[in-house]
Amino acid sequence: MNSVYDVMQLLKRFGIYVYTKDRLADLEIMEDEIRELYKMQMIESKEFQIAILLLRKEQRNCKV
């Protein structure tokens, strides 16, 4: 996993599509969904960590 696109593809595997026309809101929703998948043990710890780091990095870039 190298980009937010890869995180979106991960979510898509579980039937989760996020698009609200607000990039920052999309990133926050994706983070919530990733957390839920991890809590339900649907994704591994490594996938969770990488996805969260990528989403937070992109959130910082959106706020600048």
C-alpha positions as protocol buffer text, in pm:
chain_id: "A"
residue {
  index: 1
  type: MET
  ca { x: 0 y: 0 z: 0 }
}
residue {
  index: 2
  type: ASN
  ca { x: 161 y: 324 z: -118 }
}
residue {
  index: 3
  type: SER
  ca { x: -117 y: 579 z: -164 }
}
residue {
  index: 4
  type: VAL
  ca { x: -467 y: 684 z: -69 }
}
residue {
  index: 5
  type: TYR
  ca { x: -583 y: 513 z: -388 }
}
residue {
  index: 6
  type: ASP
  ca { x: -456 y: 184 z: -244 }
}
residue {
  index: 7
  type: VAL
  ca { x: -653 y: 250 z: 76 }
}
residue {
  index: 8
  type: MET
  ca { x: -962 y: 312 z: -137 }
}
residue {
  index: 9
  type: GLN
  ca { x: -903 y: -22 z: -312 }
}
residue {
  index: 10
  type: LEU
  ca { x: -874 y: -194 z: 26 }
}
residue {
  index: 11
  type: LEU
  ca { x: -1208 y: -46 z: 133 }
}
residue {
  index: 12
  type: LYS
  ca { x: -1361 y: -144 z: -201 }
}
residue {
  index: 13
  type: ARG
  ca { x: -1276 y: -509 z: -128 }
}
residue {
  index: 14
  type: PHE
  ca { x: -1531 y: -484 z: 154 }
}
residue {
  index: 15
  type: GLY
  ca { x: -1791 y: -297 z: -50 }
}
residue {
  index: 16
  type: ILE
  ca { x: -1709 y: 41 z: 103 }
}
residue {
  index: 17
  type: TYR
  ca { x: -1710 y: 336 z: -137 }
}
residue {
  index: 18
  type: VAL
  ca { x: -1642 y: 686 z: -3 }
}
residue {
  index: 19
  type: TYR
  ca { x: -1701 y: 1000 z: -208 }
}
residue {
  index: 20
  type: THR
  ca { x: -1862 y: 1318 z: -75 }
}
residue {
  index: 21
  type: LYS
  ca { x: -1695 y: 1580 z: -299 }
}
residue {
  index: 22
  type: ASP
  ca { x: -1510 y: 1701 z: 12 }
}
residue {
  index: 23
  type: ARG
  ca { x: -1159 y: 1553 z: 11 }
}
residue {
  index: 24
  type: LEU
  ca { x: -1092 y: 1610 z: 382 }
}
residue {
  index: 25
  type: ALA
  ca { x: -1428 y: 1459 z: 481 }
}
residue {
  index: 26
  type: ASP
  ca { x: -1360 y: 1159 z: 256 }
}
residue {
  index: 27
  type: LEU
  ca { x: -1025 y: 1099 z: 427 }
}
residue {
  index: 28
  type: GLU
  ca { x: -1183 y: 1118 z: 773 }
}
residue {
  index: 29
  type: ILE
  ca { x: -1461 y: 876 z: 675 }
}
residue {
  index: 30
  type: MET
  ca { x: -1206 y: 636 z: 525 }
}
residue {
  index: 31
  type: GLU
  ca { x: -1008 y: 648 z: 851 }
}
residue {
  index: 32
  type: ASP
  ca { x: -1323 y: 563 z: 1047 }
}
residue {
  index: 33
  type: GLU
  ca { x: -1401 y: 274 z: 813 }
}
residue {
  index: 34
  type: ILE
  ca { x: -1045 y: 138 z: 838 }
}
residue {
  index: 35
  type: ARG
  ca { x: -1071 y: 151 z: 1219 }
}
residue {
  index: 36
  type: GLU
  ca { x: -1399 y: -42 z: 1208 }
}
residue {
  index: 37
  type: LEU
  ca { x: -1253 y: -309 z: 978 }
}
residue {
  index: 38
  type: TYR
  ca { x: -960 y: -348 z: 1216 }
}
residue {
  index: 39
  type: LYS
  ca { x: -1187 y: -372 z: 1522 }
}
residue {
  index: 40
  type: MET
  ca { x: -1385 y: -647 z: 1348 }
}
residue {
  index: 41
  type: GLN
  ca { x: -1052 y: -819 z: 1265 }
}
residue {
  index: 42
  type: MET
  ca { x: -1120 y: -798 z: 891 }
}
residue {
  index: 43
  type: ILE
  ca { x: -776 y: -650 z: 816 }
}
residue {
  index: 44
  type: GLU
  ca { x: -435 y: -723 z: 962 }
}
residue {
  index: 45
  type: SER
  ca { x: -245 y: -495 z: 1197 }
}
residue {
  index: 46
  type: LYS
  ca { x: 12 y: -404 z: 930 }
}
residue {
  index: 47
  type: GLU
  ca { x: -258 y: -304 z: 678 }
}
residue {
  index: 48
  type: PHE
  ca { x: -429 y: -97 z: 945 }
}
residue {
  index: 49
  type: GLN
  ca { x: -112 y: 88 z: 1043 }
}
residue {
  index: 50
  type: ILE
  ca { x: -9 y: 168 z: 687 }
}
residue {
  index: 51
  type: ALA
  ca { x: -359 y: 281 z: 588 }
}
residue {
  index: 52
  type: ILE
  ca { x: -391 y: 513 z: 889 }
}
residue {
  index: 53
  type: LEU
  ca { x: -48 y: 666 z: 824 }
}
residue {
  index: 54
  type: LEU
  ca { x: -129 y: 728 z: 458 }
}
residue {
  index: 55
  type: LEU
  ca { x: -466 y: 884 z: 540 }
}
residue {
  index: 56
  type: ARG
  ca { x: -322 y: 1112 z: 808 }
}
residue {
  index: 57
  type: LYS
  ca { x: -41 y: 1224 z: 578 }
}
residue {
  index: 58
  type: GLU
  ca { x: -296 y: 1312 z: 310 }
}
residue {
  index: 59
  type: GLN
  ca { x: -513 y: 1493 z: 567 }
}
residue {
  index: 60
  type: ARG
  ca { x: -214 y: 1710 z: 661 }
}
residue {
  index: 61
  type: ASN
  ca { x: -155 y: 1789 z: 294 }
}
residue {
  index: 62
  type: CYS
  ca { x: -521 y: 1890 z: 248 }
}
residue {
  index: 63
  type: LYS
  ca { x: -512 y: 2132 z: 541 }
}
residue {
  index: 64
  type: VAL
  ca { x: -211 y: 2322 z: 408 }
}
